[in-house]
Amino acid sequence: MLNRSIALTALVLMGAGQAFAAEDGSMKGVWSRGDGNAKVRIESCGSALCATNLWIKPGTPSEKVGDKLIMNVTSSGGGKYEGKAQDPQRGLTYNLQVDVKGSSMTTRGCVLAKIVCKSVSWSRAQ
């Protein structure tokens, strides 16, 4: 189960359009993962947000370009979001919290009734 939560973190937050200003607290845009192993795009897909892997460092296990995460989140203002994320590649659903501050974002994905969690830092890509 821990590997699945790690996979969540790898997928959570896959950037989106740069048409959104960094200071608006929007998740949408292209983001680089803090460990340098992934670049993602977050954009609208129906009533949800979809995070799609744009680039994955070669040799990174259990992730590939094109993998998607479907996020049904609501904003509580100030760049904070909360909801669920569905990983169709693995058939899993995660509890998700997101905090966007300027050009930085932190995602926290949890499984097993929020017992197993992992946080990941992101930077808005230029």
KEPAVEX-499578 format. One record per residue: residue number from 0; residue in one letter; x, y, z of N, C-alpha, C, O in turn. Coordinates in steps of 0.2 Angstrom, whole numbers, plus 5000, padded with zeros to 4 digits. Each point is the difference from the previous one (the first is absolute). Layout:
<rec NUM 'A' <X Y Z> <X Y Z> <X Y Z> <X Y Z>>
...
***
This chain:
<rec 0 'M' <5004 4994 5000> <4996 5006 5000> <5004 5006 5000> <4998 5005 4997>>
<rec 1 'L' <5008 4995 5006> <5005 5006 5000> <5002 5002 4994> <5000 5005 4998>>
<rec 2 'N' <5001 4989 4997> <5003 5002 4993> <4994 5003 4997> <5001 5005 4995>>
<rec 3 'R' <4993 4994 5006> <4994 5003 4997> <5000 5007 5002> <4998 5005 4996>>
<rec 4 'S' <5003 4997 5010> <5000 5007 5002> <5006 5004 4997> <4999 5006 4999>>
<rec 5 'I' <5006 4990 5000> <5006 5004 4997> <4998 5001 4993> <5002 5005 4997>>
<rec 6 'A' <4995 4990 5000> <4998 5001 4993> <4995 5006 4999> <5000 5004 4996>>
<rec 7 'L' <4995 4997 5009> <4996 5005 5001> <5004 5007 4999> <4998 5004 4996>>
<rec 8 'T' <5006 4996 5009> <5004 5007 5000> <5004 5001 4994> <5000 5006 4998>>
<rec 9 'A' <5002 4989 4998> <5003 5001 4994> <4995 5003 4995> <5002 5003 4995>>
<rec 10 'L' <4992 4995 5005> <4995 5002 4995> <4997 5006 5002> <4998 5004 4996>>
<rec 11 'V' <5001 4997 5011> <4996 5006 5002> <5003 5006 4998> <5006 5001 5001>>
<rec 12 'L' <4990 5003 4996> <5002 5006 4997> <5005 5000 4994> <5006 5001 5001>>
<rec 13 'M' <4991 4999 4994> <5003 5000 4994> <4999 5006 4996> <4995 5000 4995>>
<rec 14 'G' <5007 5005 5006> <5000 5007 4997> <4994 5002 4996> <4997 4995 4997>>
<rec 15 'A' <5002 5011 5001> <4995 5003 4995> <5002 5006 4997> <5005 5003 5002>>
<rec 16 'G' <4991 5000 4994> <5001 5006 4996> <5003 5006 5004> <4998 5001 5006>>
<rec 17 'Q' <5007 5002 4991> <5003 5006 5003> <4996 5006 4999> <5002 5005 5002>>
<rec 18 'A' <4992 4995 4995> <4996 5005 5000> <4997 5003 5006> <4997 5005 5001>>
<rec 19 'F' <5004 4991 5005> <4998 5002 5006> <5006 5003 5004> <5005 4997 5000>>
<rec 20 'A' <4994 5009 5003> <5005 5003 5004> <5002 4996 5006> <4996 4997 5003>>
<rec 21 'A' <5011 5003 4998> <5002 4996 5006> <4997 5002 5006> <4999 4996 5005>>
<rec 22 'E' <5000 5011 4996> <4997 5002 5006> <4993 4999 5002> <4997 5002 5005>>
<rec 23 'D' <4999 4995 4990> <4993 4999 5001> <4998 4994 5004> <4994 4999 5001>>
<rec 24 'G' <5011 4997 5001> <4999 4994 5004> <4997 4994 4996> <4998 4996 5003>>
<rec 25 'S' <5002 5005 4990> <4997 4995 4996> <5005 4994 4999> <5006 5001 5000>>
<rec 26 'M' <4991 4993 5001> <5004 4994 4998> <5002 4999 4993> <5005 4997 4998>>
<rec 27 'K' <4991 5006 4998> <5001 4999 4993> <5007 5003 4997> <5002 5005 5003>>
<rec 28 'G' <5001 4991 4993> <5007 5002 4998> <5004 4994 4999> <4998 4994 5001>>
<rec 29 'V' <5009 5008 4997> <5005 4994 4999> <5004 5001 5007> <5002 5005 5001>>
<rec 30 'W' <4999 4989 5002> <5004 5000 5006> <5006 4995 5000> <4999 4994 4996>>
<rec 31 'S' <5006 5007 5007> <5006 4996 5001> <5000 4997 5007> <5000 5004 5004>>
<rec 32 'R' <5000 4990 4996> <5001 4996 5007> <5006 5002 5003> <5005 5000 4997>>
<rec 33 'G' <4995 5001 5010> <5006 5002 5004> <5006 4996 4999> <5006 5002 5001>>
<rec 34 'D' <4993 4991 4998> <5006 4995 5000> <5002 5000 4993> <5005 4997 4998>>
<rec 35 'G' <4992 5007 4997> <5003 5001 4993> <4998 4994 4996> <5003 4999 4994>>
<rec 36 'N' <4993 4996 5008> <4999 4994 4996> <4993 5001 4996> <4999 4995 4996>>
<rec 37 'A' <4998 5010 5004> <4994 5001 4996> <4998 5007 4998> <5001 5004 5004>>
<rec 38 'K' <4995 4997 4991> <4997 5006 4998> <4993 4998 4998> <4999 4996 4996>>
<rec 39 'V' <4996 5008 5007> <4993 4998 4998> <4996 5007 4998> <5002 5005 5001>>
<rec 40 'R' <4992 4993 4996> <4996 5006 4998> <4993 4998 5004> <4997 4995 5000>>
<rec 41 'I' <5000 5011 5003> <4994 4999 5003> <4995 5005 4996> <5002 5006 4999>>
<rec 42 'E' <4993 4991 4999> <4995 5004 4996> <4993 4997 5001> <4999 4995 5003>>
<rec 43 'S' <4996 5009 4995> <4993 4998 5001> <4999 4994 4995> <5002 5000 4995>>
<rec 44 'C' <4993 4996 5008> <4998 4994 4996> <4993 4999 5003> <4999 4996 5004>>
<rec 45 'G' <4996 5007 4992> <4993 4999 5003> <5000 5005 5006> <5002 5005 5000>>
<rec 46 'S' <4994 4992 5005> <5000 5004 5006> <5006 4998 5005> <5000 5003 5006>>
<rec 47 'A' <5004 4993 4992> <5006 4999 5004> <5006 5003 4997> <5000 5004 4996>>
<rec 48 'L' <5006 4995 5008> <5006 5002 4997> <5004 4993 4998> <5000 4995 5004>>
<rec 49 'C' <5004 5005 4991> <5004 4994 4998> <5007 5002 5000> <5002 5005 4998>>
<rec 50 'A' <5002 4991 5006> <5007 5001 5000> <5003 4994 4995> <4999 4994 5001>>
<rec 51 'T' <5005 5009 4995> <5003 4995 4995> <5008 5001 5000> <5002 5005 4999>>
<rec 52 'N' <5001 4989 5001> <5007 5000 5000> <5003 5002 4993> <4998 4997 4995>>
<rec 53 'L' <5006 5008 5005> <5003 5003 4994> <5007 4997 4999> <5002 4999 4994>>
<rec 54 'W' <5002 5000 5011> <5006 4997 5000> <5002 4997 5006> <4998 5002 5006>>
<rec 55 'I' <5005 4992 4993> <5002 4996 5006> <5007 4998 4999> <5002 4998 4995>>
<rec 56 'K' <5002 5003 5011> <5007 4998 4999> <5001 4993 4998> <4997 4996 5004>>
<rec 57 'P' <5007 5002 4992> <5001 4993 4998> <5002 4996 5006> <5004 5002 5004>>
<rec 58 'G' <4993 4992 4996> <5002 4996 5006> <4995 5001 5006> <5001 4996 5005>>
<rec 59 'T' <4995 5009 4995> <4995 5001 5005> <4995 4994 5000> <4996 4999 4995>>
<rec 60 'P' <5004 4997 5010> <4995 4994 5000> <4993 5003 5001> <4998 5005 5003>>
<rec 61 'S' <4997 4991 4994> <4993 5000 5000> <4997 5007 4998> <4994 5001 5001>>
<rec 62 'E' <5010 5003 4995> <4997 5006 4997> <5002 5000 4992> <5005 4998 4998>>
<rec 63 'K' <4990 5005 4999> <5002 5001 4992> <4997 5006 4998> <4995 5002 5003>>
<rec 64 'V' <5007 5001 4991> <4997 5005 4997> <4993 4999 4998> <4999 4994 4997>>
<rec 65 'G' <4997 5010 5004> <4993 4999 4998> <4995 4998 5006> <4994 5000 4999>>
<rec 66 'D' <5009 4997 5006> <4996 4998 5006> <4996 5006 5002> <5003 5006 5000>>
<rec 67 'K' <4991 4993 5002> <4995 5005 5003> <4998 4999 5007> <4999 4994 5002>>
<rec 68 'L' <5000 5011 5001> <4996 5000 5007> <4994 5004 4999> <5001 5006 4998>>
<rec 69 'I' <4993 4992 5004> <4994 5004 5000> <4999 5003 5007> <4999 4996 5004>>
<rec 70 'M' <5001 5010 4996> <4999 5003 5007> <4994 5004 5000> <4998 5005 4997>>
<rec 71 'N' <4997 4993 5008> <4994 5003 5002> <5001 5004 5006> <4999 4997 5006>>
<rec 72 'V' <5003 5009 4994> <5002 5004 5006> <4996 5007 5000> <4997 5002 4995>>
<rec 73 'T' <5002 5000 5011> <4997 5007 5001> <5005 5004 5003> <5004 4998 5004>>
<rec 74 'S' <4995 5009 4995> <5005 5005 5002> <4997 5002 5007> <4994 5002 5000>>
<rec 75 'S' <5010 4999 5005> <4998 5004 5006> <5002 5007 5000> <5000 5003 5005>>
<rec 76 'G' <5003 4999 4989> <5003 5007 5000> <5007 5000 5002> <5003 4995 5003>>
<rec 77 'G' <5001 5010 4995> <5007 5001 5002> <5004 4994 4997> <5006 4999 5003>>
<rec 78 'G' <4992 4998 4991> <5005 4995 4997> <4999 4993 5003> <5004 4996 4999>>
<rec 79 'K' <4991 5003 5005> <4999 4994 5004> <4995 4996 4996> <4994 5003 4999>>
<rec 80 'Y' <5007 4990 5000> <4995 4996 4997> <5000 4994 5004> <5005 4997 5003>>
<rec 81 'E' <4989 4999 4997> <4999 4994 5003> <4995 4996 4996> <4995 5002 4997>>
<rec 82 'G' <5006 4991 5003> <4996 4996 4996> <5002 4993 4999> <5004 4997 5004>>
<rec 83 'K' <4995 5000 4991> <5002 4993 4998> <5003 5000 4993> <4999 5004 4996>>
<rec 84 'A' <5006 4991 5004> <5003 4999 4993> <5000 4993 4998> <5001 4996 5004>>
<rec 85 'Q' <4997 5003 4990> <4999 4993 4997> <5006 4999 4996> <5001 5004 4995>>
<rec 86 'D' <5002 4990 5006> <5005 4998 4995> <4998 4994 4996> <5000 4994 5002>>
<rec 87 'P' <4998 5008 4992> <4997 4994 4996> <5005 4995 4998> <4998 4994 4999>>
<rec 88 'Q' <5008 5007 5000> <5005 4996 4999> <5001 4994 5005> <5001 4994 4998>>
<rec 89 'R' <4998 5008 5008> <5000 4995 5006> <4994 4998 5003> <5000 4996 5004>>
<rec 90 'G' <4994 5007 4994> <4994 4999 5003> <4999 5002 5007> <4997 4997 5004>>
<rec 91 'L' <5007 5009 4998> <5000 5002 5007> <4997 5007 5001> <5000 5004 4995>>
<rec 92 'T' <4997 4997 5011> <4998 5007 5001> <5004 5002 5007> <5001 4997 5004>>
<rec 93 'Y' <5001 5010 4996> <5003 5003 5005> <4997 5006 5003> <4996 5003 4996>>
<rec 94 'N' <5005 4998 5010> <4998 5006 5003> <5006 5005 4999> <5005 4999 5000>>
<rec 95 'L' <4993 5007 4997> <5005 5005 4998> <4999 5007 5003> <4994 5002 5001>>
<rec 96 'Q' <5011 5001 5001> <5001 5007 5002> <5005 5003 4996> <5005 4997 4999>>
<rec 97 'V' <4994 5009 4999> <5004 5004 4996> <5001 5007 5003> <4995 5003 5002>>
<rec 98 'D' <5011 5000 4998> <5001 5007 5003> <5005 5003 4994> <5005 4998 4999>>
<rec 99 'V' <4992 5007 4998> <5003 5004 4995> <5002 5007 5003> <4996 5004 5002>>
<rec 100 'K' <5011 4998 4998> <5002 5006 5002> <5005 5003 4995> <5005 4998 4999>>
<rec 101 'G' <4992 5007 4997> <5004 5003 4994> <5003 4994 4996> <4995 4997 4996>>
<rec 102 'S' <5011 5002 5003> <5003 4995 4995> <5001 4994 5003> <5004 4996 4997>>
<rec 103 'S' <4994 5003 5009> <5001 4993 5004> <4994 4997 5002> <4994 5003 5001>>
<rec 104 'M' <5006 4990 4999> <4994 4996 5001> <5002 4994 5004> <5005 4997 4999>>
<rec 105 'T' <4991 5002 5006> <5001 4993 5004> <4994 4996 4999> <4994 5003 5001>>
<rec 106 'T' <5007 4991 4998> <4994 4995 4999> <5001 4995 5006> <5006 4998 5001>>
<rec 107 'R' <4989 5000 5002> <5000 4995 5005> <4994 4994 4998> <4994 5002 5000>>
<rec 108 'G' <5009 4992 4998> <4995 4995 4998> <5000 4995 5006> <5005 4998 5003>>
<rec 109 'C' <4989 4999 4999> <4999 4995 5005> <4996 4994 4998> <4995 5001 4996>>
<rec 110 'V' <5007 4994 5006> <4996 4994 4999> <4998 4996 5007> <5003 5003 5005>>
<rec 111 'L' <4994 4992 4995> <4998 4996 5006> <4997 5005 5006> <5003 5001 5005>>
<rec 112 'A' <4992 5002 4993> <4996 5005 5005> <5005 5005 5003> <5000 5002 5006>>
<rec 113 'K' <5004 5001 4989> <5005 5005 5002> <5005 4998 5005> <5003 5004 5003>>
<rec 114 'I' <4999 4990 4997> <5005 4997 5004> <5007 5001 4997> <5005 5002 5003>>
<rec 115 'V' <4995 4996 4990> <5006 5000 4997> <5000 5006 4995> <4996 5000 4995>>
<rec 116 'C' <5008 5005 5006> <5000 5006 4996> <5007 5002 4998> <5005 4997 5003>>
<rec 117 'K' <4996 5007 4992> <5006 5002 4997> <4999 5007 4997> <4995 5001 4997>>
<rec 118 'S' <5010 5003 5005> <4999 5007 4997> <5006 5001 4995> <5005 4997 5001>>
<rec 119 'V' <4993 5007 4994> <5005 5001 4995> <5000 5008 4998> <4995 5003 5000>>
<rec 120 'S' <5011 5000 4999> <5001 5007 4998> <5000 5000 4993> <5003 4996 4997>>
<rec 121 'W' <4995 5010 5000> <5000 5001 4993> <5002 5008 4999> <4998 5004 5004>>
<rec 122 'S' <5005 4997 4990> <5001 5007 4998> <4997 5001 4993> <5000 4996 4996>>
<rec 123 'R' <4997 5010 5004> <4997 5002 4993> <5005 5000 4995> <5005 5004 5001>>
<rec 124 'A' <4994 4993 4993> <5005 5000 4995> <5000 5006 4996> <4994 5003 4999>>
<rec 125 'Q' <5011 4999 4998> <5000 5006 4996> <4999 4999 4993> <5000 5004 4996>>
***
